[in-house]
Amino acid sequence: MRKHIAAVSTPEDENEINLTPMLDVTFIMLIFFIVTASFIRETGIDANRPDQSQPTVIQEAGAILVQIDGQDRIWIDNQQVDIRAVRPNIQRLYAEDPERKVVVQAAPNSSTKTLVGVMDAARSAGIYDISLAEGFD
């Protein structure tokens, strides 16, 4: 016996797609990425910033003081040096007394490029304990 096509009907519930498992997976992935993203640490320059309660003029005895003025001139031991001579001068002063720390005192209007160049030169000289100060004019 044959049935008419009109007599054969499918329920509407069978034609729907169940999206609940897909939403569950999406929320689980979202939570996973939020939790793991908080553990990623971006690299950058580690700097020892002075406390705001301390004066900006450095009075640390025996420190290797590198000063950068407002025109991006670099001074070591009251002598103006080129950016290429910073590393040899720091190496020489550090070889005389390995207990000395490096303090970079930069003017507020000096460029960041010069400051980073001086810090890179100190790190390439083997000194990783570099402190920053502000206030050189």
C-alpha positions in Angstrom: 0.0 0.0 0.0 1.1 3.4 -1.0 0.9 6.4 1.2 0.4 9.9 -0.2 3.3 12.3 0.2 0.9 14.7 2.1 0.2 12.0 4.6 4.0 11.5 5.4 5.0 14.3 7.7 8.0 14.9 9.8 7.8 16.6 13.2 9.3 20.1 13.2 11.4 19.3 16.3 13.6 16.9 14.3 14.7 19.6 11.9 16.2 21.9 14.5 19.9 22.0 15.3 20.8 21.8 18.9 23.3 24.6 19.6 23.8 24.0 23.3 26.9 21.8 23.0 28.5 24.4 20.7 27.8 27.2 23.1 29.3 25.1 26.0 32.5 24.5 24.1 32.7 28.2 23.1 32.4 29.3 26.8 34.9 26.8 28.0 37.4 28.0 25.3 36.7 31.6 26.3 37.4 30.8 30.0 40.6 28.9 29.1 42.0 31.8 27.1 41.1 34.4 29.8 42.9 32.3 32.4 46.0 31.6 30.4 46.3 35.1 29.1 46.9 36.4 32.6 50.1 34.4 33.0 51.8 35.8 29.9 54.5 38.4 30.9 55.7 40.8 28.3 59.3 41.5 28.1 60.6 45.0 28.6 63.2 47.0 30.4 63.6 46.3 34.1 64.5 49.5 35.8 65.0 50.4 39.4 63.0 53.5 39.9 63.6 55.7 42.8 60.9 56.2 45.4 58.9 59.4 45.2 59.8 60.2 48.8 63.5 60.4 48.0 65.1 63.5 46.5 65.9 63.3 42.8 69.6 64.2 43.2 71.6 61.1 43.7 74.1 61.2 46.6 75.2 57.6 46.6 78.9 57.3 47.4 81.0 55.5 44.8 78.3 55.1 42.2 79.1 55.3 38.5 77.0 58.3 37.6 76.0 58.7 34.0 74.1 61.9 33.4 72.0 62.8 30.3 71.1 66.5 29.9 68.3 68.1 28.0 70.2 68.2 24.7 70.9 64.4 25.0 74.6 64.9 25.8 76.0 62.2 28.0 78.4 63.0 30.9 80.5 60.5 32.9 82.8 61.8 35.6 82.1 65.4 34.6 83.3 64.7 31.0 81.1 64.7 28.0 81.3 61.4 26.1 79.8 60.0 22.9 77.2 57.3 23.1 79.7 54.9 21.6 82.1 55.6 24.4 79.7 54.9 27.2 80.3 51.1 27.4 84.2 51.4 27.5 84.0 54.1 30.2 81.6 52.1 32.3 83.7 49.0 31.9 86.8 50.9 33.0 85.1 52.4 36.0 83.6 49.1 37.0 86.9 47.3 36.7 88.4 49.8 39.1 85.8 48.9 41.8 83.4 46.0 41.0 81.1 47.0 44.0 80.0 50.2 42.3 76.5 50.6 41.0 75.5 52.4 37.8 73.1 55.3 38.3 71.7 57.0 35.2 70.4 60.5 35.9 68.4 61.9 33.0 66.9 65.3 32.5 63.1 65.3 32.1 63.3 66.6 28.5 66.0 64.1 27.4 65.0 61.5 24.8 64.2 57.9 25.6 66.4 56.8 22.8 69.5 58.1 24.6 68.4 56.7 27.9 67.8 53.2 26.4 71.2 53.5 24.6 73.0 54.2 27.9 71.2 51.4 29.7 72.0 49.0 26.8 75.7 50.0 27.0 75.8 49.4 30.7 74.2 46.0 30.3 76.6 45.0 27.5 79.4 46.0 29.9 78.1 43.3 32.3 76.3 45.5 34.8 72.6 44.6 35.4 72.0 46.7 38.5 71.1 50.0 37.0 69.2 52.7 38.8 67.4 55.6 37.3 67.2 59.2 38.6 65.7 62.4 37.4 66.8 65.9 37.7 70.0 66.6 35.7 69.8 69.9 33.9 
